């Protein structure tokens, strides 16, 4: 696992954060991070992926 994780705690919950890989974009990068995180932290019970999105809306008049 070559990912860099930030470990923290909020109230009674342990938190594991990871940043998506810069070299690989899209859902492939997210899938790699999740797979590696589950292997490195098998007690993870809930996952949440947060991002800015990868699309730009276009409205035509």
CHARMM-style PDB file with segment names, atoms N, HN, CA, C and O in Angstrom:
ATOM      1  N   UNK     1       0.844  -1.173   0.000  1.00  0.00      PROA
ATOM      2  CA  UNK     1       0.000   0.000   0.000  1.00  0.00      PROA
ATOM      3  C   UNK     1       0.894   1.243   0.000  1.00  0.00      PROA
ATOM      4  O   UNK     1       1.606   1.495   0.972  1.00  0.00      PROA
ATOM      5  N   UNK     2       0.858   2.011  -1.076  1.00  0.00      PROA
ATOM      6  HN  UNK     2       0.280   1.807  -1.866  1.00  0.00      PROA
ATOM      7  CA  UNK     2       1.700   3.203  -1.203  1.00  0.00      PROA
ATOM      8  C   UNK     2       0.939   4.493  -0.900  1.00  0.00      PROA
ATOM      9  O   UNK     2       1.482   5.584  -1.075  1.00  0.00      PROA
ATOM     10  N   UNK     3      -0.299   4.380  -0.452  1.00  0.00      PROA
ATOM     11  HN  UNK     3      -0.740   3.494  -0.309  1.00  0.00      PROA
ATOM     12  CA  UNK     3      -1.103   5.562  -0.143  1.00  0.00      PROA
ATOM     13  C   UNK     3      -0.648   6.191   1.164  1.00  0.00      PROA
ATOM     14  O   UNK     3      -0.085   5.522   2.030  1.00  0.00      PROA
ATOM     15  N   UNK     4      -0.896   7.475   1.289  1.00  0.00      PROA
ATOM     16  HN  UNK     4      -1.353   8.019   0.585  1.00  0.00      PROA
ATOM     17  CA  UNK     4      -0.598   8.198   2.522  1.00  0.00      PROA
ATOM     18  C   UNK     4      -1.928   8.490   3.206  1.00  0.00      PROA
ATOM     19  O   UNK     4      -2.830   9.075   2.607  1.00  0.00      PROA
ATOM     20  N   UNK     5      -2.041   8.080   4.456  1.00  0.00      PROA
ATOM     21  HN  UNK     5      -1.309   7.605   4.943  1.00  0.00      PROA
ATOM     22  CA  UNK     5      -3.280   8.238   5.203  1.00  0.00      PROA
ATOM     23  C   UNK     5      -3.079   9.228   6.340  1.00  0.00      PROA
ATOM     24  O   UNK     5      -1.995   9.319   6.916  1.00  0.00      PROA
ATOM     25  N   UNK     6      -4.122   9.960   6.651  1.00  0.00      PROA
ATOM     26  HN  UNK     6      -5.003   9.887   6.183  1.00  0.00      PROA
ATOM     27  CA  UNK     6      -4.146  10.820   7.830  1.00  0.00      PROA
ATOM     28  C   UNK     6      -5.122  10.183   8.812  1.00  0.00      PROA
ATOM     29  O   UNK     6      -6.276   9.920   8.476  1.00  0.00      PROA
ATOM     30  N   UNK     7      -4.653   9.944  10.007  1.00  0.00      PROA
ATOM     31  HN  UNK     7      -3.715  10.157  10.281  1.00  0.00      PROA
ATOM     32  CA  UNK     7      -5.480   9.316  11.038  1.00  0.00      PROA
ATOM     33  C   UNK     7      -5.889  10.373  12.053  1.00  0.00      PROA
ATOM     34  O   UNK     7      -5.072  11.193  12.472  1.00  0.00      PROA
ATOM     35  N   UNK     8      -7.146  10.348  12.440  1.00  0.00      PROA
ATOM     36  HN  UNK     8      -7.809   9.681  12.099  1.00  0.00      PROA
ATOM     37  CA  UNK     8      -7.647  11.326  13.390  1.00  0.00      PROA
ATOM     38  C   UNK     8      -8.792  10.719  14.192  1.00  0.00      PROA
ATOM     39  O   UNK     8      -9.112   9.538  14.059  1.00  0.00      PROA
ATOM     40  N   UNK     9      -9.394  11.547  15.018  1.00  0.00      PROA
ATOM     41  HN  UNK     9      -9.135  12.506  15.126  1.00  0.00      PROA
ATOM     42  CA  UNK     9     -10.502  11.099  15.846  1.00  0.00      PROA
ATOM     43  C   UNK     9     -11.491  12.250  15.990  1.00  0.00      PROA
ATOM     44  O   UNK     9     -11.098  13.385  16.256  1.00  0.00      PROA
ATOM     45  N   UNK    10     -12.777  11.950  15.812  1.00  0.00      PROA
ATOM     46  HN  UNK    10     -13.097  11.027  15.596  1.00  0.00      PROA
ATOM     47  CA  UNK    10     -13.856  12.907  16.044  1.00  0.00      PROA
ATOM     48  C   UNK    10     -14.804  12.256  17.040  1.00  0.00      PROA
ATOM     49  O   UNK    10     -15.453  11.254  16.740  1.00  0.00      PROA
ATOM     50  N   UNK    11     -14.873  12.840  18.225  1.00  0.00      PROA
ATOM     51  HN  UNK    11     -14.346  13.654  18.469  1.00  0.00      PROA
ATOM     52  CA  UNK    11     -15.673  12.290  19.314  1.00  0.00      PROA
ATOM     53  C   UNK    11     -15.211  10.856  19.590  1.00  0.00      PROA
ATOM     54  O   UNK    11     -14.043  10.646  19.919  1.00  0.00      PROA
ATOM     55  N   UNK    12     -16.090   9.880  19.466  1.00  0.00      PROA
ATOM     56  HN  UNK    12     -17.039  10.051  19.199  1.00  0.00      PROA
ATOM     57  CA  UNK    12     -15.717   8.483  19.710  1.00  0.00      PROA
ATOM     58  C   UNK    12     -15.370   7.729  18.434  1.00  0.00      PROA
ATOM     59  O   UNK    12     -15.235   6.505  18.459  1.00  0.00      PROA
ATOM     60  N   UNK    13     -15.224   8.443  17.316  1.00  0.00      PROA
ATOM     61  HN  UNK    13     -15.334   9.436  17.296  1.00  0.00      PROA
ATOM     62  CA  UNK    13     -15.006   7.793  16.024  1.00  0.00      PROA
ATOM     63  C   UNK    13     -13.575   7.990  15.543  1.00  0.00      PROA
ATOM     64  O   UNK    13     -13.059   9.107  15.539  1.00  0.00      PROA
ATOM     65  N   UNK    14     -12.944   6.901  15.143  1.00  0.00      PROA
ATOM     66  HN  UNK    14     -13.363   5.993  15.146  1.00  0.00      PROA
ATOM     67  CA  UNK    14     -11.634   6.975  14.508  1.00  0.00      PROA
ATOM     68  C   UNK    14     -11.841   7.263  13.025  1.00  0.00      PROA
ATOM     69  O   UNK    14     -12.716   6.672  12.392  1.00  0.00      PROA
ATOM     70  N   UNK    15     -11.038   8.169  12.470  1.00  0.00      PROA
ATOM     71  HN  UNK    15     -10.327   8.649  12.984  1.00  0.00      PROA
ATOM     72  CA  UNK    15     -11.191   8.626  11.093  1.00  0.00      PROA
ATOM     73  C   UNK    15      -9.921   8.312  10.312  1.00  0.00      PROA
ATOM     74  O   UNK    15      -8.812   8.525  10.804  1.00  0.00      PROA
ATOM     75  N   UNK    16     -10.089   7.804   9.093  1.00  0.00      PROA
ATOM     76  HN  UNK    16     -10.989   7.631   8.693  1.00  0.00      PROA
ATOM     77  CA  UNK    16      -8.972   7.569   8.177  1.00  0.00      PROA
ATOM     78  C   UNK    16      -9.241   8.369   6.913  1.00  0.00      PROA
ATOM     79  O   UNK    16     -10.279   8.195   6.275  1.00  0.00      PROA
ATOM     80  N   UNK    17      -8.311   9.247   6.548  1.00  0.00      PROA
ATOM     81  HN  UNK    17      -7.468   9.389   7.066  1.00  0.00      PROA
ATOM     82  CA  UNK    17      -8.451  10.069   5.346  1.00  0.00      PROA
ATOM     83  C   UNK    17      -7.376   9.691   4.341  1.00  0.00      PROA
ATOM     84  O   UNK    17      -6.251   9.357   4.713  1.00  0.00      PROA
ATOM     85  N   UNK    18      -7.730   9.746   3.070  1.00  0.00      PROA
ATOM     86  HN  UNK    18      -8.644  10.017   2.767  1.00  0.00      PROA
ATOM     87  CA  UNK    18      -6.763   9.495   2.003  1.00  0.00      PROA
ATOM     88  C   UNK    18      -7.060  10.444   0.854  1.00  0.00      PROA
ATOM     89  O   UNK    18      -8.206  10.850   0.659  1.00  0.00      PROA
ATOM     90  N   UNK    19      -6.043  10.795   0.104  1.00  0.00      PROA
ATOM     91  HN  UNK    19      -5.112  10.466   0.263  1.00  0.00      PROA
ATOM     92  CA  UNK    19      -6.194  11.667  -1.053  1.00  0.00      PROA
ATOM     93  C   UNK    19      -6.101  10.816  -2.316  1.00  0.00      PROA
ATOM     94  O   UNK    19      -5.294   9.890  -2.389  1.00  0.00      PROA
ATOM     95  N   UNK    20      -6.930  11.136  -3.307  1.00  0.00      PROA
ATOM     96  HN  UNK    20      -7.585  11.889  -3.247  1.00  0.00      PROA
ATOM     97  CA  UNK    20      -6.893  10.390  -4.562  1.00  0.00      PROA
ATOM     98  C   UNK    20      -5.563  10.595  -5.274  1.00  0.00      PROA
ATOM     99  O   UNK    20      -4.918  11.633  -5.127  1.00  0.00      PROA
ATOM    100  N   UNK    21      -5.168   9.600  -6.037  1.00  0.00      PROA
ATOM    101  HN  UNK    21      -5.692   8.756  -6.156  1.00  0.00      PROA
ATOM    102  CA  UNK    21      -3.910   9.645  -6.762  1.00  0.00      PROA
ATOM    103  C   UNK    21      -3.964  10.691  -7.868  1.00  0.00      PROA
ATOM    104  O   UNK    21      -4.961  10.785  -8.585  1.00  0.00      PROA
ATOM    105  N   UNK    22      -2.903  11.476  -8.011  1.00  0.00      PROA
ATOM    106  HN  UNK    22      -2.094  11.400  -7.429  1.00  0.00      PROA
ATOM    107  CA  UNK    22      -2.870  12.511  -9.044  1.00  0.00      PROA
ATOM    108  C   UNK    22      -2.666  11.916 -10.432  1.00  0.00      PROA
ATOM    109  O   UNK    22      -3.128  12.480 -11.423  1.00  0.00      PROA
ATOM    110  N   UNK    23      -1.979  10.784 -10.507  1.00  0.00      PROA
ATOM    111  HN  UNK    23      -1.604  10.325  -9.702  1.00  0.00      PROA
ATOM    112  CA  UNK    23      -1.649  10.189 -11.800  1.00  0.00      PROA
ATOM    113  C   UNK    23      -2.835   9.497 -12.461  1.00  0.00      PROA
ATOM    114  O   UNK    23      -2.878   9.367 -13.684  1.00  0.00      PROA
ATOM    115  N   UNK    24      -3.795   9.055 -11.659  1.00  0.00      PROA
ATOM    116  HN  UNK    24      -3.760   9.161 -10.665  1.00  0.00      PROA
ATOM    117  CA  UNK    24      -4.947   8.320 -12.179  1.00  0.00      PROA
ATOM    118  C   UNK    24      -6.199   9.098 -11.798  1.00  0.00      PROA
ATOM    119  O   UNK    24      -6.386   9.441 -10.631  1.00  0.00      PROA
ATOM    120  N   UNK    25      -7.055   9.379 -12.775  1.00  0.00      PROA
ATOM    121  HN  UNK    25      -6.903   9.101 -13.723  1.00  0.00      PROA
ATOM    122  CA  UNK    25      -8.241  10.170 -12.478  1.00  0.00      PROA
ATOM    123  C   UNK    25      -9.501   9.319 -12.557  1.00  0.00      PROA
ATOM    124  O   UNK    25      -9.491   8.208 -13.088  1.00  0.00      PROA
ATOM    125  N   UNK    26     -10.576   9.860 -12.022  1.00  0.00      PROA
ATOM    126  HN  UNK    26     -10.584  10.762 -11.591  1.00  0.00      PROA
ATOM    127  CA  UNK    26     -11.875   9.209 -12.128  1.00  0.00      PROA
ATOM    128  C   UNK    26     -12.110   8.134 -11.093  1.00  0.00      PROA
ATOM    129  O   UNK    26     -11.456   8.083 -10.052  1.00  0.00      PROA
ATOM    130  N   UNK    27     -13.069   7.272 -11.412  1.00  0.00      PROA
ATOM    131  HN  UNK    27     -13.600   7.314 -12.258  1.00  0.00      PROA
ATOM    132  CA  UNK    27     -13.484   6.247 -10.458  1.00  0.00      PROA
ATOM    133  C   UNK    27     -12.424   5.177 -10.254  1.00  0.00      PROA
ATOM    134  O   UNK    27     -12.451   4.479  -9.240  1.00  0.00      PROA
ATOM    135  N   UNK    28     -11.485   5.028 -11.196  1.00  0.00      PROA
ATOM    136  HN  UNK    28     -11.464   5.594 -12.020  1.00  0.00      PROA
ATOM    137  CA  UNK    28     -10.405   4.044 -11.030  1.00  0.00      PROA
ATOM    138  C   UNK    28      -9.544   4.422  -9.835  1.00  0.00      PROA
ATOM    139  O   UNK    28      -9.196   3.561  -9.026  1.00  0.00      PROA
ATOM    140  N   UNK    29      -9.196   5.692  -9.714  1.00  0.00      PROA
ATOM    141  HN  UNK    29      -9.478   6.392 -10.371  1.00  0.00      PROA
ATOM    142  CA  UNK    29      -8.393   6.158  -8.587  1.00  0.00      PROA
ATOM    143  C   UNK    29      -9.119   5.926  -7.268  1.00  0.00      PROA
ATOM    144  O   UNK    29      -8.509   5.478  -6.297  1.00  0.00      PROA
ATOM    145  N   UNK    30     -10.408   6.224  -7.226  1.00  0.00      PROA
ATOM    146  HN  UNK    30     -10.903   6.587  -8.015  1.00  0.00      PROA
ATOM    147  CA  UNK    30     -11.190   6.014  -6.005  1.00  0.00      PROA
ATOM    148  C   UNK    30     -11.256   4.541  -5.648  1.00  0.00      PROA
ATOM    149  O   UNK    30     -11.159   4.189  -4.473  1.00  0.00      PROA
ATOM    150  N   UNK    31     -11.420   3.677  -6.634  1.00  0.00      PROA
ATOM    151  HN  UNK    31     -11.499   3.963  -7.589  1.00  0.00      PROA
ATOM    152  CA  UNK    31     -11.492   2.234  -6.380  1.00  0.00      PROA
ATOM    153  C   UNK    31     -10.173   1.709  -5.821  1.00  0.00      PROA
ATOM    154  O   UNK    31     -10.171   0.861  -4.928  1.00  0.00      PROA
ATOM    155  N   UNK    32      -9.056   2.207  -6.340  1.00  0.00      PROA
ATOM    156  HN  UNK    32      -9.058   2.896  -7.065  1.00  0.00      PROA
ATOM    157  CA  UNK    32      -7.738   1.776  -5.849  1.00  0.00      PROA
ATOM    158  C   UNK    32      -7.559   2.194  -4.393  1.00  0.00      PROA
ATOM    159  O   UNK    32      -7.107   1.400  -3.568  1.00  0.00      PROA
ATOM    160  N   UNK    33      -7.911   3.436  -4.076  1.00  0.00      PROA
ATOM    161  HN  UNK    33      -8.278   4.082  -4.746  1.00  0.00      PROA
ATOM    162  CA  UNK    33      -7.786   3.929  -2.697  1.00  0.00      PROA
ATOM    163  C   UNK    33      -8.645   3.101  -1.744  1.00  0.00      PROA
ATOM    164  O   UNK    33      -8.173   2.696  -0.682  1.00  0.00      PROA
ATOM    165  N   UNK    34      -9.899   2.845  -2.111  1.00  0.00      PROA
ATOM    166  HN  UNK    34     -10.283   3.174  -2.974  1.00  0.00      PROA
ATOM    167  CA  UNK    34     -10.805   2.081  -1.249  1.00  0.00      PROA
ATOM    168  C   UNK    34     -10.295   0.666  -1.035  1.00  0.00      PROA
ATOM    169  O   UNK    34     -10.313   0.163   0.089  1.00  0.00      PROA
ATOM    170  N   UNK    35      -9.838   0.015  -2.107  1.00  0.00      PROA
ATOM    171  HN  UNK    35      -9.824   0.423  -3.020  1.00  0.00      PROA
ATOM    172  CA  UNK    35      -9.312  -1.352  -1.999  1.00  0.00      PROA
ATOM    173  C   UNK    35      -8.130  -1.389  -1.038  1.00  0.00      PROA
ATOM    174  O   UNK    35      -8.071  -2.243  -0.154  1.00  0.00      PROA
ATOM    175  N   UNK    36      -7.192  -0.463  -1.212  1.00  0.00      PROA
ATOM    176  HN  UNK    36      -7.241   0.231  -1.931  1.00  0.00      PROA
ATOM    177  CA  UNK    36      -6.007  -0.435  -0.355  1.00  0.00      PROA
ATOM    178  C   UNK    36      -6.362  -0.079   1.085  1.00  0.00      PROA
ATOM    179  O   UNK    36      -5.799  -0.642   2.024  1.00  0.00      PROA
ATOM    180  N   UNK    37      -7.296   0.855   1.259  1.00  0.00      PROA
ATOM    181  HN  UNK    37      -7.754   1.312   0.496  1.00  0.00      PROA
ATOM    182  CA  UNK    37      -7.679   1.264   2.609  1.00  0.00      PROA
ATOM    183  C   UNK    37      -8.321   0.110   3.374  1.00  0.00      PROA
ATOM    184  O   UNK    37      -8.047  -0.080   4.559  1.00  0.00      PROA
ATOM    185  N   UNK    38      -9.169  -0.659   2.702  1.00  0.00      PROA
ATOM    186  HN  UNK    38      -9.391  -0.505   1.739  1.00  0.00      PROA
ATOM    187  CA  UNK    38      -9.815  -1.797   3.361  1.00  0.00      PROA
ATOM    188  C   UNK    38      -8.792  -2.862   3.733  1.00  0.00      PROA
ATOM    189  O   UNK    38      -8.924  -3.511   4.770  1.00  0.00      PROA
ATOM    190  N   UNK    39      -7.775  -3.047   2.898  1.00  0.00      PROA
ATOM    191  HN  UNK    39      -7.667  -2.520   2.055  1.00  0.00      PROA
ATOM    192  CA  UNK    39      -6.716  -4.016   3.227  1.00  0.00      PROA
ATOM    193  C   UNK    39      -5.873  -3.528   4.401  1.00  0.00      PROA
ATOM    194  O   UNK    39      -5.500  -4.320   5.266  1.00  0.00      PROA
ATOM    195  N   UNK    40      -5.569  -2.228   4.438  1.00  0.00      PROA
ATOM    196  HN  UNK    40      -5.872  -1.585   3.736  1.00  0.00      PROA
ATOM    197  CA  UNK    40      -4.726  -1.683   5.502  1.00  0.00      PROA
ATOM    198  C   UNK    40      -5.485  -1.465   6.807  1.00  0.00      PROA
ATOM    199  O   UNK    40      -4.907  -1.555   7.890  1.00  0.00      PROA
ATOM    200  N   UNK    41      -6.787  -1.177   6.701  1.00  0.00      PROA
ATOM    201  HN  UNK    41      -7.257  -1.103   5.821  1.00  0.00      PROA
ATOM    202  CA  UNK    41      -7.621  -0.915   7.875  1.00  0.00      PROA
ATOM    203  C   UNK    41      -8.874  -1.784   7.785  1.00  0.00      PROA
ATOM    204  O   UNK    41      -9.940  -1.279   7.432  1.00  0.00      PROA
ATOM    205  N   UNK    42      -8.773  -3.073   8.094  1.00  0.00      PROA
ATOM    206  HN  UNK    42      -7.907  -3.483   8.381  1.00  0.00      PROA
ATOM    207  CA  UNK    42      -9.905  -3.989   7.920  1.00  0.00      PROA
ATOM    208  C   UNK    42     -11.097  -3.696   8.837  1.00  0.00      PROA
ATOM    209  O   UNK    42     -12.188  -4.213   8.596  1.00  0.00      PROA
ATOM    210  N   UNK    43     -10.918  -2.889   9.872  1.00  0.00      PROA
ATOM    211  HN  UNK    43     -10.032  -2.469  10.067  1.00  0.00      PROA
ATOM    212  CA  UNK    43     -12.023  -2.584  10.782  1.00  0.00      PROA
ATOM    213  C   UNK    43     -12.884  -1.418  10.291  1.00  0.00      PROA
ATOM    214  O   UNK    43     -13.835  -1.033  10.971  1.00  0.00      PROA
ATOM    215  N   UNK    44     -12.570  -0.851   9.128  1.00  0.00      PROA
ATOM    216  HN  UNK    44     -11.798  -1.163   8.576  1.00  0.00      PROA
ATOM    217  CA  UNK    44     -13.379   0.245   8.586  1.00  0.00      PROA
ATOM    218  C   UNK    44     -14.798  -0.255   8.358  1.00  0.00      PROA
ATOM    219  O   UNK    44     -15.006  -1.285   7.717  1.00  0.00      PROA
ATOM    220  N   UNK    45     -15.776   0.482   8.888  1.00  0.00      PROA
ATOM    221  HN  UNK    45     -15.607   1.319   9.409  1.00  0.00      PROA
ATOM    222  CA  UNK    45     -17.173   0.056   8.776  1.00  0.00      PROA
ATOM    223  C   UNK    45     -17.996   0.953   7.875  1.00  0.00      PROA
ATOM    224  O   UNK    45     -19.096   0.574   7.472  1.00  0.00      PROA
ATOM    225  N   UNK    46     -17.491   2.137   7.547  1.00  0.00      PROA
ATOM    226  HN  UNK    46     -16.597   2.445   7.874  1.00  0.00      PROA
ATOM    227  CA  UNK    46     -18.254   3.083   6.740  1.00  0.00      PROA
ATOM    228  C   UNK    46     -17.289   3.875   5.873  1.00  0.00      PROA
ATOM    229  O   UNK    46     -16.252   4.334   6.352  1.00  0.00      PROA
ATOM    230  N   UNK    47     -17.624   4.037   4.605  1.00  0.00      PROA
ATOM    231  HN  UNK    47     -18.467   3.664   4.216  1.00  0.00      PROA
ATOM    232  CA  UNK    47     -16.787   4.813   3.692  1.00  0.00      PROA
ATOM    233  C   UNK    47     -17.569   5.962   3.084  1.00  0.00      PROA
ATOM    234  O   UNK    47     -18.750   5.819   2.766  1.00  0.00      PROA
ATOM    235  N   UNK    48     -16.917   7.090   2.924  1.00  0.00      PROA
ATOM    236  HN  UNK    48     -15.958   7.206   3.183  1.00  0.00      PROA
ATOM    237  CA  UNK    48     -17.537   8.267   2.335  1.00  0.00      PROA
ATOM    238  C   UNK    48     -16.537   8.898   1.378  1.00  0.00      PROA
ATOM    239  O   UNK    48     -15.429   9.257   1.776  1.00  0.00      PROA
ATOM    240  N   UNK    49     -16.929   9.030   0.123  1.00  0.00      PROA
ATOM    241  HN  UNK    49     -17.829   8.738  -0.200  1.00  0.00      PROA
ATOM    242  CA  UNK    49     -16.063   9.653  -0.875  1.00  0.00      PROA
ATOM    243  C   UNK    49     -16.587  11.060  -1.128  1.00  0.00      PROA
ATOM    244  O   UNK    49     -17.758  11.248  -1.458  1.00  0.00      PROA
ATOM    245  N   UNK    50     -15.710  12.043  -0.971  1.00  0.00      PROA
ATOM    246  HN  UNK    50     -14.759  11.891  -0.703  1.00  0.00      PROA
ATOM    247  CA  UNK    50     -16.085  13.441  -1.142  1.00  0.00      PROA
ATOM    248  C   UNK    50     -15.185  14.043  -2.207  1.00  0.00      PROA
ATOM    249  O   UNK    50     -13.975  13.816  -2.202  1.00  0.00      PROA
ATOM    250  N   UNK    51     -15.762  14.804  -3.113  1.00  0.00      PROA
ATOM    251  HN  UNK    51     -16.745  14.989  -3.117  1.00  0.00      PROA
ATOM    252  CA  UNK    51     -14.961  15.438  -4.156  1.00  0.00      PROA
ATOM    253  C   UNK    51     -15.675  16.630  -4.752  1.00  0.00      PROA
ATOM    254  O   UNK    51     -16.777  16.993  -4.339  1.00  0.00      PROA
ATOM    255  N   UNK    52     -15.028  17.227  -5.726  1.00  0.00      PROA
ATOM    256  HN  UNK    52     -14.134  16.933  -6.062  1.00  0.00      PROA
ATOM    257  CA  UNK    52     -15.606  18.398  -6.387  1.00  0.00      PROA
ATOM    258  C   UNK    52     -16.341  18.020  -7.662  1.00  0.00      PROA
ATOM    259  O   UNK    52     -16.956  18.876  -8.297  1.00  0.00      PROA
ATOM    260  N   UNK    53     -16.286  16.766  -8.040  1.00  0.00      PROA
ATOM    261  HN  UNK    53     -15.787  16.070  -7.524  1.00  0.00      PROA
ATOM    262  CA  UNK    53     -16.934  16.334  -9.279  1.00  0.00      PROA
ATOM    263  C   UNK    53     -15.978  16.464 -10.453  1.00  0.00      PROA
ATOM    264  O   UNK    53     -14.948  17.132 -10.359  1.00  0.00      PROA
ATOM    265  N   UNK    54     -16.324  15.830 -11.542  1.00  0.00      PROA
ATOM    266  HN  UNK    54     -17.161  15.288 -11.618  1.00  0.00      PROA
ATOM    267  CA  UNK    54     -15.417  15.864 -12.688  1.00  0.00      PROA
ATOM    268  C   UNK    54     -16.112  16.382 -13.936  1.00  0.00      PROA
ATOM    269  O   UNK    54     -15.651  16.139 -15.052  1.00  0.00      PROA
ATOM    270  N   UNK    55     -17.199  17.082 -13.761  1.00  0.00      PROA
ATOM    271  HN  UNK    55     -17.574  17.279 -12.855  1.00  0.00      PROA
ATOM    272  CA  UNK    55     -17.911  17.598 -14.922  1.00  0.00      PROA
ATOM    273  C   UNK    55     -18.211  19.072 -14.774  1.00  0.00      PROA
ATOM    274  O   UNK    55     -18.216  19.614 -13.668  1.00  0.00      PROA
ATOM    275  N   UNK    56     -18.461  19.711 -15.894  1.00  0.00      PROA
ATOM    276  HN  UNK    56     -18.457  19.272 -16.792  1.00  0.00      PROA
ATOM    277  CA  UNK    56     -18.829  21.117 -15.906  1.00  0.00      PROA
ATOM    278  C   UNK    56     -20.175  21.221 -16.602  1.00  0.00      PROA
ATOM    279  O   UNK    56     -20.344  20.731 -17.719  1.00  0.00      PROA
ATOM    280  N   UNK    57     -21.126  21.854 -15.948  1.00  0.00      PROA
ATOM    281  HN  UNK    57     -20.989  22.251 -15.040  1.00  0.00      PROA
ATOM    282  CA  UNK    57     -22.447  22.017 -16.541  1.00  0.00      PROA
ATOM    283  C   UNK    57     -22.395  23.037 -17.666  1.00  0.00      PROA
ATOM    284  O   UNK    57     -21.646  24.012 -17.604  1.00  0.00      PROA
ATOM    285  N   UNK    58     -23.194  22.801 -18.689  1.00  0.00      PROA
ATOM    286  HN  UNK    58     -23.802  22.009 -18.739  1.00  0.00      PROA
ATOM    287  CA  UNK    58     -23.272  23.733 -19.813  1.00  0.00      PROA
ATOM    288  C   UNK    58     -24.738  23.986 -20.119  1.00  0.00      PROA
ATOM    289  O   UNK    58     -25.488  23.056 -20.418  1.00  0.00      PROA
ATOM    290  N   UNK    59     -25.134  25.219 -20.045  1.00  0.00      PROA
ATOM    291  HN  UNK    59     -24.525  25.974 -19.802  1.00  0.00      PROA
ATOM    292  CA  UNK    59     -26.508  25.597 -20.372  1.00  0.00      PROA
ATOM    293  C   UNK    59     -26.495  26.404 -21.659  1.00  0.00      PROA
ATOM    294  O   UNK    59     -25.745  27.371 -21.789  1.00  0.00      PROA
ATOM    295  N   UNK    60     -27.320  26.006 -22.598  1.00  0.00      PROA
ATOM    296  HN  UNK    60     -27.929  25.221 -22.493  1.00  0.00      PROA
ATOM    297  CA  UNK    60     -27.409  26.801 -23.822  1.00  0.00      PROA
ATOM    298  C   UNK    60     -28.683  27.633 -23.770  1.00  0.00      PROA
ATOM    299  O   UNK    60     -29.705  27.186 -23.250  1.00  0.00      PROA
ATOM    300  N   UNK    61     -28.616  28.821 -24.301  1.00  0.00      PROA
ATOM    301  HN  UNK    61     -27.785  29.184 -24.723  1.00  0.00      PROA
ATOM    302  CA  UNK    61     -29.763  29.740 -24.246  1.00  0.00      PROA
ATOM    303  C   UNK    61     -30.760  29.468 -25.338  1.00  0.00      PROA
ATOM    304  OT1 UNK    61     -31.779  30.153 -25.429  1.00  0.00      PROA
TER     305      UNK     61
END
